[in-house]
Amino acid sequence: MTSLRRLLLVSLLTTIGVAAGISTAVSFRASLIETNELFDAKLAQSALVLRALVGHDLDRHSEQPDTVVVQVLELDIEGEGEALATPDGHAYETKLAFQVYTEKQKLLLRSENAPVEPLAPLLRGFGRSEFLDGTWRTFVLRTSNGHYFVLAERDDIRAELAGDIALGTALPPLLFLPVMALLILAIVGWGSRSIARVADQIEQRPANRLDPIDVRVVPLELSGLINALNRLFERVKATIERDQRFTADAAHELRTPISALKLHAQNLAASANATQSAESLQSLMLGIHRCERLVTQLLELARLERNGLVLEARSVDLAVIVRQAIADIAVDAGSRGVEIELRQSGEHRVAGDGVLLAVLARNLIENAVRHGPANALVSVHLDGRDQVVELGVIDAGIGIPPELRERVFERFYRGAAGTTPGSGLGMSIVSRIVELHQAQVSMDNVDGGFRICVRFARKA
């Protein structure tokens, strides 16, 4: 796990160090350019000063057979700044040499530290030469009377001065790195206390406490995370409440059929003859069938209401699914004398889950068979036109009053009187499947009955 404190410390110190290094390199280059310009100007000025000092005596020196040697200041001083300046001169004077030549390249005058060979080719201007113990920057001045003034300066003092300037620029940030490290640790530690407080609040919460965390007590950068966490709390709370309601409703609904099963079993045990035994056994089997259907529908509804259910949509033929549903319900319909007819037109392919669509068709047709009048007709229509596939189921009953039609989609709702047979889950299941398929469901009265219609987008 990455430590935010360590990440900030390493990244910021590395950034500062790299920036200081780049600054040092840039400063060294700029300082070297400026130093070269300054020293070149000083070197040219020194040539002019030398000409002014000795120029009028050159004719006298030219008559002498030997070269005149001028002593220079001999100082062995180390240090920097004011330590290099003495009452007798500056330590850098020992790094300056000069020569004076006639037009015929006769050496008239030289400094004590200059060789007898020319410091540089006798060509006007600046140059560099290698002699004695290093590289020298040279300048040659030619006068109108043909004399050459050659001056040379050790090149290393320029790099030394440029390095001193660059180091002075980069050293403060580098020395500040330990202080910066302590400041970063202190600031990150102060900022992370709010994170620790939020973590402590969450850690100390009981499992059943899902109220939102107050975002006003956290840094602005954490508000997005806290808001996402609060939304998660809301979803978990809604899921728990829904599961609790579902469990309570399921327990309530299962209590009656289980009590009936117990009664039928007691009646079967107390039967005095074969006729009573057969009647009690038939009642017991019917009770078991109802209880089995209720449990099946409860499981289907629990699966459909589960958060994160993803529809596995495929191209399916709704007509094939409806015909199979009619075949499955035919026995129950026959026991009530109900006839089921299927009318279809157009194309009936839709994008959906075949298993869920089979549950939807079976519930719609079964509701019409169970809740409609006996010895009647249930008409199933499949109509595929334009971009819509319509599944309609019409029974011969009186239907549902308009003010109650929304309530039939509630779980365990079985009509105003509560005497309608069934679990009251079928239409809840239908509603959830319709929602998953992004379809629409409607109810209306038609001639001779009541119709429930589901409209799907047709699959091309």
N, C-alpha and C positions, 0 to 999 in steps of 0.2 A: 504494500500500500504506500503510495507516494505521500510524503510529508509536505504540506503546503509551506510550512516554515522553512524547511530545508531547501525546497524548490526556490522560494523567493530569495533566500540568502545566497545560494550558489549562483542563481541566474543574475541577480543584481550585482553581486561582487564581480562576477565574470564580465558583465557588461561594462562596469566601471573600469576594470582592469584593461579590457580590450580598448575602451575609449581612451584611457590614459596612454596605452601603447601607441595607438594611432596618433594621438595628440603629440606624443614625444617625437614620432617619426616626422610628422608634418612640421613641428616646431624646429626640429634639427635641420631639416632641409631649408626652411625659410630663414633660420638664423645663419646657416652657412652661406646662403645667397647674400644676405645683408652684410655679413661679416666680410665676405670677399669684396663686395662693392666698397665697403668702408676702408678695408686695408689696401685695396688697389688705389683708391683715391689718396690715401696716406703715402703709399709708395711713390706715386707720381709727384706728390707734393714734396716728398723728401728729396727726389731728384732735382726739383727746382731749387730747393733750399741749398742742396750741395753745390749746384751750379752758381748760385748767388754768392756762396761763401768762398769758393776756390777758383771760380772762373777767371778772375783777374790775375791770378798767379800762375795759370797754366803755361803761359809762354816761358816764364822763368823756370818752371819744373821741366819743361821740354828740353831745356839745355843740359839738364843733369843726366848723367848716364844711368843712374840707378832709379828704380821706382821708389817713390815716397810711400812709406807705410804708416798709416794712421792707427794709433792705438784705440781700442774700444773698451768700454766698461766691462770688467770681468766680475760678474756676480754669480754666485751659486746659491740662489734663493728658491725655496719651494713654498708653495702656498697659493693663495688666491686673493684677489681684491687689493686692499691696501697693503698687504704683506709684500707685494711685488714692487711697491714703490719705495725708494730709499732717497736720502738726501743727495746721493751721488748720481741717481738716475733710475731707470726702470729695468727690471730683469729681462724684459723682452728685447732690450737693445742688443744683447748678445746674439740675437737671432736675425740681425740685420747686417748685410754686407754690401760693399760698394766697390766700384772700379771706375777709373777715368782713362780713356784711350784717346790717342790722337787720330787724326784722319787716316794715318798710315798704320793704324792698329798697334801703336806703341803704347804700352802700359805706363801711364804717368803716375797714377795714384791708386792706392787700394787700401781697404781697411785690413786690419791685422788678421781678421778671420776669413778673408777672401783669398782664394787661390791665385796663382799667377796666370793660370789659363783664364780665358774669358768666362765670366759667369753665364753668359748667354750669347748667342750669335748677335753680331753688331747690326741688328735690324731694329728699326724704331718700333716701339709698342711693347705689349705685355707678352709673356711666355712663361714656360716652366722648364726647369733644368734639374738634372740629377748630378749632384756632386757632394763631396765630403760625406756627410752621414744622413742624407735624406733628400727630399724634394723641396725645391725652392721656387717661389714665385718671383719672376724677374720683370724689370721694366728698363727699357733702353731709351734714353733721351739724346737726340743729336742736336747740337747747337749750330748756329749759322756759320761759325768759323771752323766747323768740321770735327769738333770734339764729341766723344761719346761718353755719356754718364750712364753707367750700368749699375742698377741697384737690385738686390735680391733679398727676399725675406723667407724665412722658414715657413713651409706650408702647414706644419703641424699646429702652429699656434692658432690658426684659423679654425681648424676642426676642434681644437681644445676649447676655444671660446664658444663656438656654436654648440658643442656638447654641453658646456656649462649652462648656456641659456635654455636649451631644450630640457635639461635635467631640472632646472629651476621651475620650468613650466609643468612638468609631469610629476615631480616629486610630491607636491601637496596632495593631489588626489590619491596617490599611492599610499602616502602616510595616513590618509583619512580612511582607508579601507577598514582597519580594525574598528574605528569609531562607527563607520557605516554599518558594519556587521552587528554591533551592539544595538544600534538604533533600529535596524531591521527586526532583530529578535524582539526588541521591546514593543515595537509597533504591531508586529504580527501577533505577539502574545496578547496585547491589549485587544486587538481586533478579534482574536479567536475566542475570547471569553464569552462573547455573545453566542457564538456557535456552541460552546460548551453548555451555556445556560439552556439553550433550546434542546440540546441532547439530554440534559438532566430532566427537563420538563417531560419529554417524551418517555424517558426511561422510568420515571416515577409514576406515570399514568397507569391506572388499572386497565385491564384488558377491555372493560366495557365502557370506558370513557373515550368517546370519539368526537367530542366537540372541537371546533377549529382552534388552532394556535393563533394567538394575537400577533399579527405581522408588525405591529407598531414597536415591538420590543426587539426586533431583529434588524441587522443592517439591510440597507436597500438591496445589496447584491444577493441577499438570501431570500428576499421576498418572493421571487419566482419559485424557488424550491419549496418554501413554506406554503405558498398558495397551491402548488401541485399536491403537496402532502395533505392539505385541508380538503382538496377535492377527492383525494383517495379516501380520507376518513368519511366523507359524505357518501361515497359509493359503497364502502364497506358497511356503514350504518344502514343504508337503504337495503342492502342485501340481507343483513342480519334481521332487520325488521320484517322484510318480506318473508324470509324463511320462518321466522317466529309466527307470523300470521298464517302462513301456509301450514305449519305443523299444528297449530291450534285448530284451524279449520278442518284439517284432515282427521285429527283425533276426534273432533266433534262428529264429523260425518261417518267415520268408521264405527262410532259407538252404537248407532242404531242397527246397522246390518249385523254387527257381531252379536248384539243382544238378541236379534231375531234368530240367528243361527243357534244360539244357546237354547232359545225357547223351542225351536224345531227339534233340536237334538233331545231335549227333555221329553217332548211329546213322543218322539220315536221310541225312546226308552220305556215310556209308560204305555205304549200302545197295547190294547187288549186283544186285538185280532189282526189278521193280515190286511184287512181293508184300511184300518187306521195306520198301520205301519207303512203301507204304500203311500197314503196321503201325506203322512209326516215326512217320509223319505223324499217325496216329490217337492214338498215345501222346502225341505233342507237343501235339495239340489238347486232349486231356484234361488234360494238365499246365497248359496255358495257362488252361483253364477253372477248374481248382482254384486257380491262382495269382490269377486275377481275382476269384474269390469270396473268397479270403482277404484281398485288398487292400480289397475292398468292405466286408467285415465289420470290418476294422481301422478304416476311415474312419468307419463307423457307430458303433463303440465309442468312438472318439476324440471324436466329436461328442456322444455321450451323457454322457461323463465330463467334459466341459468345465464348469468352474465358471461358475455364473450362468446355466445353461440354463433358460429359462422355458418352461413348457408352454403351448402355445397351445391351450387346451381349447375344443372346440366340441361340439355335440351331433352324434354320428355313429352310424350304424347298423352295429353290429358284424357283423351277418349279411352285409351287402354286402361288407365287408372280407374276411371269412373265405371267402366264395365266390370272390372274386377270387384270394386266396392259393392256394386249391385248384386253380383253373384254371392258375395260373402253375407249379405243381409237378406238374401232371398228366403232362407228358412224362417227367420224371425218375422219377415213380412207375411209369409204364407200362414203362419200361426194366427195372425190377426186378420187374415183375409184381405191384405193390402196388395194391390198389384203395382209394380214399378215399371214404367215405360221410359225409354231413352230416345230422345230426338236430337239429332246432331246435324250440323251443316258447316261447311267451310273447313279451314285448317285449325288444328287444336294443339299445336306444339307450343310449349311455354318453357321458359328458363326457370328451373326450380329443383327442389329436392323431391325425388319420386316417393320416398317413404313418407315425408310430411304431407305431400299432396294426397296420398292415399288415406292418411288419417283425417285430413280435412274433408274429403269426399265422403268417407264412411260416416263421419259425425253428422254432416248435413243431411244425408239420406236417412240415416238411422233416426235422427230427431224427427224428420217428417213422418217416418213409419210409426215411431213410438207415440208421438204427441198428436198426430192427426187422428181423424176418426177411423174406426175399423171398417173393413169391407169397402175401402175407398181406393182411389187412384193417387199415386205419387208420380208426378211427371218430372223427369230430369231432362234439362235442355243444355246442349253444348253448341255454342254459336261462335264461329271464328270469322270475323269480318274486320276489314281495315287492319288496324294494329292491335286489336283487342280480342281476347278469348273470354267468353262469358260462360260461367257455370251457374245455372239456375235450378233450384229445387222448389217445386210447387206441391203443396198438400191441399187437402180439401177442408182444412180446419178454419176456425174463425180468425186465427192469427193472433198477433200481439198488439195491444194498444200502442199508439205512437209514443206516448209518454213513458212506456216501459221498455222500448226497444233497445235503448242504450244499456239498460241494466242486465239484459240477458247475457251480455259478455262478461259480467262479473262472476267470479268463482262461487259455486254452490248456490247460485240463484235459481230457484225453481218456480217462479211465478208468484203472484201476489198472495195467493192462499197457501203456498208452500206445500200443496198436495200433489203437484205434478210428479209422476214417477221419474226416477233417474237421479244422477248425482249432482247435476247442475254444473258439470265441468265441461261438457261438450262444446258449448259456444265460446267458453274461455280459450279452449284449445284452438278452435277455429280462428278466433281473433288474433292470437299470437302467430299462427301460421300465415295468415293474411299479412300481418305486419312484416314478417321476415321476408315475404315474397314481394313486398311493396305493391300489394294489390289493394282493391277497394271492395268492401262488402256493404250491401244495402238490403233493406227489407221493405216490402210494400204489399198491399192487398191487390189482388187481381180477380178477375171474374171467376167465381167459384172456388176461391181459396186464398192461400197466403204464400208469398214467394220470398225466398232468400237467394240473393244473386251475388256472386264473387266475380270480379273482373280482373283479368291478368293481362300484362303486356304480351303480345304474341311474339313468339320466337321465329325469326325469318328462316 
